[in-house]
Amino acid sequence: MSTPWGEYELARFPEDPREQLRAWDAADTYLLRHLAESGTPLTGSVVVVGDRWGALATALSAHRPTQITDSFLAQEATRANLARAGAEEDAVRLLTTQDAPPERIDVLLVRVPKSLALLEDQLHRLAPGVHEGTVVVGTGMVKEIHTSTLHLFERILGPTRTSLAEKKARLIFCTPLAGIARDANPWPYSYELPDGIGQVSGRTVVNHAGVFCADRLDIGTRFFLQHLPRSRGAERVVDLGCGNGVLGTAVALANPEAEVLFVDESYQAVASAEATYRANAQGDAEFRVGDGLTDVPAGSVDLVLNNPPFHSHQATTDTTAWRMFSEARRALRPGGELWVIGNRHLGYHLKLRRLFGNSELVAGDAKFVILRAVKK
């Protein structure tokens, strides 16, 4: 990545030599070029929010910024890219969206997230640290910035305008106002689940901002809940890519003896899963933010439930699903099962057959299929 401060070799995490997607895009380079050409003073407290793979934090590391991210993978990518650039280990302060943000912010740089709810939550959380002298600049690809995006900046921080587009990227300029009247942060959001979905019918689900389908039960999860496998005895069960944790919570309610592990790379998701579980279930469960099942011992799991994503930000990719399936196979005991739900057109049965040597259709409708693979 070429910037006014030099060139940086960047990679996504986990690194894969076959990866075709870059660790930066035109929105990152547009923002960095603007900071240099406008002479923006990068002094005081510099905060970078939503940095996808650490491109912004790495380029600005000499100014010792604070990075705030919802993504474990983005945080690990930032560490690796900083080391690759020869930056000091503590050059960037790494925070998550669940951590308290800095009390004072002099420069706020926002990489607009895919989730408008996550942007709303983060702007509310950051607003107390913003003052009238704070430089606020957002960035994103044109297709990521909508009128609703600008309205959020304006409603929570102050008057907002956009730049001209360059290479399909755009900047957002916001002028903070002191004492602006803003509504309370609506996140996290709770609602009651519908009937007809098994153990969690009528139960409370808790969603932090940014979690998939945060204001209602998505139709794929509803279908999965209607066809969950039976868990018996002290089985080790993993809700992989747990989101708000409703699948793992359903298993825990059906089988109180089960040891349930909730795993997601999103800090918001794992916080949601724990809140949902605590609102409905008794006993212990484990909640882990991390890179899938890489830290789970081989041959230690009886059942994995998985609704894999097929997007990485704006890019469509099956890389995440493939890694999840591979990790599940390694973590499962012989005879252990992976249950997957996915859109019918994604062809997950072919991947499962390659990995497990088998794939059984459990249930299907016009849009979704639920597949079962057994480790031999």
C-alpha positions as CSV (number, residue, x, y, z in Angstrom):
1,M,0.0,0.0,0.0
2,S,1.5,3.3,-1.1
3,T,0.9,6.3,1.2
4,P,2.5,9.8,1.7
5,W,4.4,8.2,4.6
6,G,5.9,5.4,2.5
7,E,4.9,1.9,1.3
8,Y,3.6,-0.8,3.5
9,E,3.4,-4.6,2.9
10,L,0.0,-5.6,4.4
11,A,-1.8,-8.9,4.7
12,R,-5.1,-10.1,6.0
13,F,-5.3,-12.5,8.9
14,P,-4.9,-15.5,8.9
15,E,-2.4,-15.1,6.1
16,D,-3.0,-17.3,3.1
17,P,-0.6,-17.1,0.1
18,R,-3.6,-18.0,-2.1
19,E,-5.7,-15.1,-0.8
20,Q,-6.7,-12.8,-3.7
21,L,-8.3,-10.1,-1.5
22,R,-6.1,-7.2,-0.4
23,A,-5.7,-5.9,3.1
24,W,-6.6,-2.3,2.1
25,D,-8.6,-0.5,-0.5
26,A,-9.1,2.9,-2.1
27,A,-11.0,4.2,0.9
28,D,-8.0,3.7,3.1
29,T,-5.5,5.3,0.7
30,Y,-7.9,8.2,0.0
31,L,-8.2,9.0,3.7
32,L,-4.4,8.8,4.3
33,R,-3.7,11.0,1.3
34,H,-6.3,13.6,2.5
35,L,-4.6,13.7,6.0
36,A,-1.2,14.4,4.5
37,E,-2.4,16.9,1.8
38,S,-4.7,18.9,4.2
39,G,-2.0,19.1,6.8
40,T,-4.3,17.6,9.5
41,P,-2.4,17.8,12.8
42,L,-2.1,14.2,14.0
43,T,-1.3,15.3,17.5
44,G,-3.1,14.5,20.8
45,S,-5.4,11.6,20.9
46,V,-5.8,10.0,17.5
47,V,-8.6,7.3,17.3
48,V,-9.1,4.9,14.4
49,V,-12.4,3.1,14.3
50,G,-13.3,0.1,12.2
51,D,-9.9,-0.3,10.6
52,R,-10.5,-3.4,8.4
53,W,-7.0,-5.1,8.5
54,G,-4.9,-2.5,10.2
55,A,-4.0,-0.5,7.1
56,L,-4.8,2.9,8.7
57,A,-3.3,2.1,12.1
58,T,-0.1,0.8,10.5
59,A,0.4,3.9,8.3
60,L,-0.3,6.2,11.2
61,S,1.7,4.2,13.8
62,A,4.3,7.0,14.3
63,H,1.4,9.1,15.8
64,R,0.6,6.4,18.3
65,P,-3.1,6.1,17.5
66,T,-5.8,4.0,19.3
67,Q,-7.5,1.4,17.1
68,I,-11.1,0.3,18.0
69,T,-12.4,-2.8,16.2
70,D,-15.1,-5.4,16.6
71,S,-13.0,-8.0,14.8
72,F,-10.5,-10.3,16.4
73,L,-9.1,-11.1,13.0
74,A,-8.6,-7.4,12.2
75,Q,-6.8,-6.9,15.5
76,E,-4.5,-9.9,14.8
77,A,-3.9,-8.5,11.3
78,T,-3.0,-5.2,12.8
79,R,-0.4,-6.7,15.1
80,A,1.2,-8.7,12.2
81,N,1.2,-5.7,9.9
82,L,2.7,-3.4,12.5
83,A,5.5,-6.0,13.1
84,R,6.0,-6.3,9.4
85,A,6.4,-2.5,9.1
86,G,9.0,-2.5,12.0
87,A,6.7,-0.4,14.3
88,E,7.2,-0.6,18.1
89,E,5.1,-3.2,19.8
90,D,3.1,-0.6,21.7
91,A,2.9,1.9,18.8
92,V,-0.9,1.4,18.5
93,R,-3.2,1.0,21.4
94,L,-5.6,-1.9,20.5
95,L,-9.1,-1.7,21.9
96,T,-12.3,-3.6,21.1
97,T,-15.8,-2.3,20.7
98,Q,-16.6,-3.7,24.1
99,D,-13.8,-1.6,25.8
100,A,-14.3,1.9,27.1
101,P,-13.1,4.4,24.4
102,P,-10.6,7.2,25.2
103,E,-12.0,10.0,27.3
104,R,-10.6,12.6,25.0
105,I,-10.4,12.4,21.2
106,D,-8.6,15.0,19.1
107,V,-8.7,13.2,15.7
108,L,-11.4,10.7,14.9
109,L,-11.0,8.6,11.8
110,V,-13.9,6.2,11.0
111,R,-13.9,3.5,8.5
112,V,-17.6,3.1,7.8
113,P,-18.7,-0.4,8.7
114,K,-21.2,-2.5,6.8
115,S,-23.6,-2.4,9.7
116,L,-25.3,1.0,10.2
117,A,-26.3,-0.2,13.8
118,L,-22.6,-0.7,14.7
119,L,-21.8,2.8,13.4
120,E,-24.6,4.2,15.5
121,D,-23.4,2.5,18.6
122,Q,-19.8,3.5,18.2
123,L,-20.6,7.1,17.5
124,H,-22.7,7.2,20.6
125,R,-19.9,5.7,22.7
126,L,-17.3,8.0,21.2
127,A,-19.3,11.2,21.4
128,P,-18.4,12.1,25.0
129,G,-14.8,12.2,24.1
130,V,-15.3,14.4,21.0
131,H,-15.0,18.2,21.4
132,E,-15.5,21.2,19.1
133,G,-11.9,21.1,18.0
134,T,-11.9,17.4,17.1
135,V,-11.1,16.6,13.5
136,V,-13.6,13.9,12.3
137,V,-13.1,12.2,9.0
138,G,-14.9,9.1,7.8
139,T,-14.1,7.0,4.8
140,G,-15.6,4.2,2.8
141,M,-16.4,3.0,-0.7
142,V,-19.2,4.8,-2.4
143,K,-21.5,1.8,-2.1
144,E,-20.9,1.8,1.7
145,I,-21.9,5.4,2.3
146,H,-25.6,6.3,2.2
147,T,-27.8,9.2,3.2
148,S,-28.5,7.3,6.4
149,T,-24.8,7.1,7.1
150,L,-24.5,10.9,6.9
151,H,-27.6,11.4,9.0
152,L,-26.0,9.3,11.8
153,F,-22.9,11.5,11.9
154,E,-25.0,14.6,11.8
155,R,-27.5,13.5,14.5
156,I,-24.9,12.3,17.0
157,L,-21.9,14.5,16.4
158,G,-22.7,17.5,14.2
159,P,-23.0,19.0,10.6
160,T,-21.7,16.5,8.0
161,R,-20.7,16.7,4.3
162,T,-19.0,14.4,1.8
163,S,-16.2,14.7,-0.6
164,L,-16.1,14.0,-4.3
165,A,-15.7,10.3,-5.1
166,E,-12.2,9.1,-6.1
167,K,-11.6,5.5,-7.3
168,K,-15.1,4.7,-6.1
169,A,-14.2,5.9,-2.5
170,R,-15.6,8.9,-0.6
171,L,-14.7,10.8,2.5
172,I,-17.1,12.1,5.2
173,F,-16.3,15.4,7.0
174,C,-18.1,16.1,10.3
175,T,-17.9,19.2,12.4
176,P,-18.7,18.4,16.0
177,L,-21.0,20.6,18.0
178,A,-20.8,21.1,21.7
179,G,-24.0,20.3,23.6
180,I,-25.7,18.7,20.7
181,A,-29.0,17.1,21.7
182,R,-28.8,13.4,20.9
183,D,-31.0,10.4,21.7
184,A,-29.8,7.7,24.1
185,N,-27.9,4.9,22.6
186,P,-30.5,2.2,21.7
187,W,-27.9,-0.7,21.9
188,P,-27.8,-3.4,23.1
189,Y,-31.4,-4.3,21.9
190,S,-33.5,-7.1,23.4
191,Y,-36.6,-8.8,22.0
192,E,-38.8,-11.9,22.6
193,L,-38.4,-14.8,20.2
194,P,-41.4,-16.1,18.4
195,D,-43.2,-19.4,19.1
196,G,-42.7,-22.6,17.1
197,I,-38.8,-22.7,17.3
198,G,-38.3,-25.3,20.0
199,Q,-36.6,-24.7,23.4
200,V,-36.1,-20.9,22.8
201,S,-39.7,-20.1,21.9
202,G,-40.8,-17.0,23.7
203,R,-37.3,-16.5,25.2
204,T,-35.4,-13.2,25.4
205,V,-32.5,-12.6,22.9
206,V,-30.0,-9.8,23.4
207,N,-28.2,-8.2,20.5
208,H,-25.3,-5.8,20.6
209,A,-25.0,-3.5,17.6
210,G,-23.4,-5.1,14.5
211,V,-24.6,-8.6,15.1
212,F,-26.3,-10.1,12.0
213,C,-30.0,-9.4,11.9
214,A,-29.8,-7.7,15.3
215,D,-33.5,-6.5,15.5
216,R,-35.2,-9.8,14.6
217,L,-34.7,-13.5,14.2
218,D,-33.3,-14.2,10.8
219,I,-35.1,-16.8,8.7
220,G,-32.1,-19.1,8.4
221,T,-31.6,-19.4,12.2
222,R,-35.4,-19.9,12.6
223,F,-35.2,-22.8,10.2
224,F,-32.2,-24.3,12.0
225,L,-33.9,-24.0,15.4
226,Q,-36.7,-26.1,14.1
227,H,-34.3,-29.0,13.1
228,L,-31.6,-28.9,15.8
229,P,-30.0,-32.3,16.6
230,R,-30.6,-33.9,20.0
231,S,-27.8,-33.5,22.5
232,R,-27.6,-36.1,25.3
233,G,-25.4,-36.2,28.4
234,A,-22.2,-34.3,29.0
235,E,-21.5,-33.7,25.3
236,R,-19.1,-30.9,24.2
237,V,-21.1,-28.7,21.8
238,V,-19.8,-25.7,19.9
239,D,-21.9,-22.9,18.5
240,L,-19.3,-21.8,15.9
241,G,-19.8,-18.3,14.6
242,C,-22.3,-17.9,17.4
243,G,-23.7,-14.5,16.6
244,N,-26.3,-13.8,19.4
245,G,-25.9,-17.3,20.7
246,V,-29.5,-18.5,20.2
247,L,-28.4,-21.9,18.8
248,G,-26.1,-22.7,21.6
249,T,-28.6,-21.5,24.2
250,A,-31.3,-23.8,22.6
251,V,-28.9,-26.8,23.1
252,A,-28.2,-25.8,26.7
253,L,-31.9,-25.5,27.5
254,A,-32.6,-28.9,25.9
255,N,-29.7,-30.6,27.5
256,P,-28.5,-29.0,30.8
257,E,-25.6,-31.5,31.0
258,A,-24.1,-30.3,27.7
259,E,-20.9,-28.2,27.8
260,V,-21.5,-25.4,25.4
261,L,-18.8,-23.3,23.8
262,F,-19.8,-20.1,22.0
263,V,-17.1,-18.9,19.5
264,D,-17.1,-15.9,17.2
265,E,-14.5,-13.5,15.8
266,S,-16.8,-10.6,16.7
267,Y,-16.5,-9.0,20.2
268,Q,-20.1,-7.7,19.8
269,A,-21.4,-11.2,18.9
270,V,-19.8,-13.0,21.9
271,A,-21.1,-10.3,24.2
272,S,-24.5,-10.9,22.7
273,A,-24.2,-14.6,23.1
274,E,-23.3,-14.4,26.7
275,A,-26.1,-11.9,27.5
276,T,-28.6,-14.2,25.7
277,Y,-27.4,-17.3,27.5
278,R,-27.4,-15.5,30.9
279,A,-31.0,-14.3,30.3
280,N,-32.3,-17.9,29.7
281,A,-30.0,-20.7,30.9
282,Q,-28.5,-21.9,34.1
283,G,-25.0,-23.3,34.7
284,D,-21.7,-22.7,33.1
285,A,-20.8,-22.1,29.4
286,E,-17.7,-20.8,27.7
287,F,-17.6,-17.7,25.6
288,R,-14.6,-17.1,23.4
289,V,-13.6,-14.4,20.9
290,G,-11.1,-15.9,18.5
291,D,-10.2,-17.4,15.1
292,G,-12.8,-20.2,14.9
293,L,-11.7,-23.4,16.5
294,T,-8.0,-23.0,16.1
295,D,-7.5,-23.0,19.9
296,V,-9.8,-26.0,20.5
297,P,-7.9,-29.3,21.1
298,A,-8.2,-31.8,18.3
299,G,-10.7,-34.6,18.9
300,S,-12.4,-32.9,21.9
301,V,-15.8,-31.9,20.5
302,D,-19.0,-34.0,20.0
303,L,-21.2,-31.6,18.0
304,V,-20.5,-28.4,16.0
305,L,-23.4,-26.1,14.9
306,N,-22.5,-23.6,12.2
307,N,-24.1,-21.0,10.1
308,P,-21.1,-19.7,8.2
309,P,-20.9,-16.2,6.7
310,F,-20.2,-16.0,3.0
311,H,-19.1,-12.3,2.9
312,S,-15.9,-10.6,4.1
313,H,-17.0,-7.0,4.4
314,Q,-18.3,-6.3,0.8
315,A,-16.5,-9.3,-0.9
316,T,-18.3,-12.6,-1.4
317,T,-16.0,-15.5,-0.5
318,D,-16.3,-19.1,0.7
319,T,-12.9,-18.9,2.5
320,T,-14.4,-18.4,5.9
321,A,-16.8,-21.3,5.5
322,W,-14.0,-23.6,4.2
323,R,-11.8,-22.8,7.2
324,M,-14.7,-23.3,9.7
325,F,-15.5,-26.8,8.2
326,S,-11.9,-27.8,8.2
327,E,-11.4,-26.7,11.8
328,A,-14.6,-28.5,12.9
329,R,-13.4,-31.7,11.4
330,R,-10.1,-31.4,13.3
331,A,-11.9,-30.6,16.6
332,L,-14.5,-33.3,16.4
333,R,-14.1,-36.7,18.0
334,P,-14.5,-39.8,15.8
335,G,-18.3,-40.1,15.4
336,G,-18.7,-36.4,16.1
337,E,-21.0,-34.4,13.9
338,L,-21.0,-31.0,12.1
339,W,-24.4,-29.5,11.4
340,V,-24.4,-26.7,8.9
341,I,-27.1,-24.4,7.5
342,G,-26.6,-22.4,4.4
343,N,-28.3,-21.0,1.3
344,R,-29.1,-23.7,-1.1
345,H,-27.1,-22.2,-3.9
346,L,-23.8,-22.2,-2.0
347,G,-23.2,-25.9,-2.5
348,Y,-21.8,-26.6,1.0
349,H,-22.5,-30.4,0.5
350,L,-19.7,-30.6,-2.0
351,K,-17.2,-29.1,0.5
352,L,-18.4,-31.3,3.3
353,R,-18.0,-34.4,1.1
354,R,-14.4,-33.4,0.2
355,L,-13.5,-32.9,3.9
356,F,-15.6,-35.6,5.7
357,G,-16.2,-38.0,2.9
358,N,-20.0,-37.7,3.6
359,S,-22.8,-35.2,3.7
360,E,-26.4,-35.8,4.5
361,L,-29.4,-33.5,3.9
362,V,-31.3,-33.2,7.1
363,A,-33.9,-30.6,6.0
364,G,-34.4,-28.1,3.3
365,D,-36.8,-25.5,1.9
366,A,-36.8,-23.2,-1.1
367,K,-33.9,-21.2,0.3
368,F,-32.0,-23.1,2.9
369,V,-30.5,-26.6,3.5
370,I,-29.3,-28.1,6.7
371,L,-26.5,-30.6,6.2
372,R,-24.9,-33.1,8.6
373,A,-21.4,-34.5,8.2
374,V,-19.9,-37.2,10.5
375,K,-16.2,-37.5,11.3
376,K,-15.2,-41.1,10.6
